Amino acid sequence: MGRFRGILEYDGTEFHGFQQQAGQRTVQAELEAALGRIGGGGRTPVSAAGRTDSGVHASGQVVAFDLEWRHGDEKLLRALNAQLPVDASLRALEHAENGFNPRRAARWRRYEYRIYNAPVRSPLQTRVSWHVWPRLDMEAMRAGARHLLGEHDFATFGSAPDKRGHTVRTVREAKWIAEGRLLVFAIEANAFLYHMVRSIVGTLRMVGSGERKAEMMAEVLAAGDRARCGTLAPPQGLTLVEVKY
């Protein structure tokens, strides 16, 4: 029995999140079903670095599982991808040390959120971005994002994934990048709260539209009150890009 570590990519549009849920199509369920088909039919539990929500995508989700396999990593990668649906695939696969836990071992996680800032919606961007108009003030949003850097209690922007968990997180990057009509928010932190990135983006969108001042981000962050954050940004704009160990 060997421990394997893989990088998983998926379009989250048709999934009810990563984590297995009874009666729902999830990424974890599809991957475990694929492992079952090549591993003899038994259930092979899969753990992941992050529990992405319904509609959220990933290009760098890290997963781990134990499997009896003697034909090499490359053949296992091909076999699994042949069994996975078209909206999910393993980009890479390798042996890992016994006991490797992708969630607990992760040191930094990086997400990106895409806003399509144009007067007319784009069908090609519908599944992977939030269509917003009128034009947003990028400089104001950049100024607002700078207040997020460092260690803070982010209770305003989310809840702890575990009931007894705390809401203090360290953000070491939070920036906006313009790619034509796409405005990309990149954020990297040691861990994230439930709905944290989408809540931050919804609040920064209000800064960009002039509904709030950039300097108010510090006050909103310090309040620790969910009622102070902006509208929750929709899930389709969010992608888990990378997990660092």
Secondary structure, DSSP 8 states (H G I E B T S, - for coil): -EEEEEEEEE-GGGSS-SS--TTS--HHHHHHHHHHHHHTSS----EES----TT-EEEEEEEEEEE---S-HHHHHHHHHHHS-TTEEEEEEEE--TT--TTTS--EEEEEEEEEESSS--TTTTTTSEEE-S---HHHHHHHHGGG-EEEE-GGG-B-SSTT---EEEEEEEEEEEETTEEEEEEEES---BTHHHHHHHHHHHHHTTSS-TTHHHHHHHHT-GGGS-----GGGEEEEEEE-
